[in-house]
Amino acid sequence: LIYPALWLARSDGAVMKRWVKLTLLSVSAIIILVVLVVIPVGGSFLITNSRFSFPERDRLDPETVGLSVTEVEFTSSDGVALRGWWDPGESDAPAIVFVHGLNRSRLELIERAGESRQRGYGTLLFDYRNHGDSGDAYTTLGVDESQDVCAAIQFVDGISPGREKIIWGVSLGGSTAILAAARCGGVSGVVADSAFLSFEETVSHHVGLIFRLPAFPVASLMIFLTRMRMGFDLEDGNVERAVGNLPTVPMLFIAGSEDRRMPPDRAERLYQASANPLSEVLVVEGAGHGRAFRQAPELYLDTVFAFIG
């Protein structure tokens, strides 16, 4: 009786060890699969294919903020239909092209457009690709969206020839504004609120911020997959380099001191990359991501319009 019992005990112990080993191997394989396949692939498709839209905090009509707009439509160089609102303002004042953030729409900047119109500026609010009322396309965090801003600049040129143009963007819109200024030129200044440094840097930063995972290999795989799927060069999304290539264009970089997504040191780096003596940087104390205007509207608007002036 004793020997069979010992044999069974040893057998049960061996089975248990094999079960534990197989369980650990299975769990490890699942973790590796999630980290090296599911998150990079899912993240890449989330970047490019999502058409999620945040509900705008203030769904104001143009008339409410003092705009008298015409519905307009123009086409990006790769054929994407873009829709927006145009208010010509005073003919001797510059026109401002407003560029909204990721998963937002032209409504995000409608109050700022209204403030601009009160000062006589022409205003163009539009939705870029894969956002709002504009056509379907892939989202590329500024690379292809810069074509949309160039199309907006060309629209203003066509409807109001010879007019000075300013680009004013927030978050992704701030970075896209800079990329567009480098891509097609024709602008007298850029206001970049909460801009990031590059496609590569912002993906890596957000993978760490959201998933608490290292840039390598997770973000590196996500970036590689997106670049291969979309067929662009990473330098096409290098905002910091674009700033350095625009010595004749003054830029105002705005950040919030409490912004974890695009911390204020990004604005400082972009400012340092600018060779234009008229470039400025504004850090609004207590403001989170894209919230500088809400946090300190008077300081924000005074700074922007003094810069444009």
JOTA-V303656 format. One record per backbone hydrogen bond with DSSP energy under -1.0 kcal/mol. CO is the residue of the C=O (numbers start at 1). NH is the residue of the N-H. Records with the same first field share a line. If there is no record, write none. Layout:
# JOTA-V303656
CO->NH, NH
This chain:
# JOTA-V303656
1->5
2->6
3->7
4->8
5->9
6->10
7->11
8->12
9->13
10->14
11->15
12->16
13->17
14->18
15->19
16->20
17->21
18->22
19->23
20->24
21->25
22->26
23->27
24->28
25->29
26->30
27->31
28->32
29->33
30->34
31->35
32->36
33->37, 38
34->39
37->41
38->42
39->43
40->44
41->45
42->46
43->47
44->48
45->49
48->139
58->60
62->67
63->66
70->86
72->84
74->82
76->79
80->76
81->135
82->74
83->127
84->72
85->125
86->70
87->123
90->93
94->122
95->166
96->124
97->168
99->170
101->104
103->54
105->108
106->109
107->110
109->113
110->114
111->115
112->116
113->117
114->118
116->121
117->120
120->90
122->96
123->87
124->98
125->85
128->131
131->134
135->130
140->143
142->146
144->147
145->149
146->150
147->151
148->152
149->153
150->154
151->155
152->156
153->157
154->158
155->159
156->160
160->163
164->95
165->188
166->97
167->191
168->99
169->193
170->173
171->175
172->176
173->177
174->178
175->179
176->180
177->181
178->182
179->183
180->184
181->185
189->167
190->252
191->169
192->254
193->171
197->240
198->202
199->203
200->204
201->205
202->206
203->207
204->208
205->209
206->210
207->211, 213
215->220
217->221
218->222
219->223
220->224
221->225
222->226
223->227
224->228
225->229
226->230
227->231, 232
233->236
234->237
235->238
237->199, 239
238->242
239->243
240->244
241->245
243->246
246->249
250->190
251->280
252->192
253->282
254->194
255->284
256->259
263->266
264->268
265->269
266->270
267->271
268->272
269->273
276->279
280->253
282->255
284->257, 287
287->258
288->291
291->295
292->296
296->300
297->301
298->302
299->303
300->304
301->305
302->306
303->307
304->308
305->309
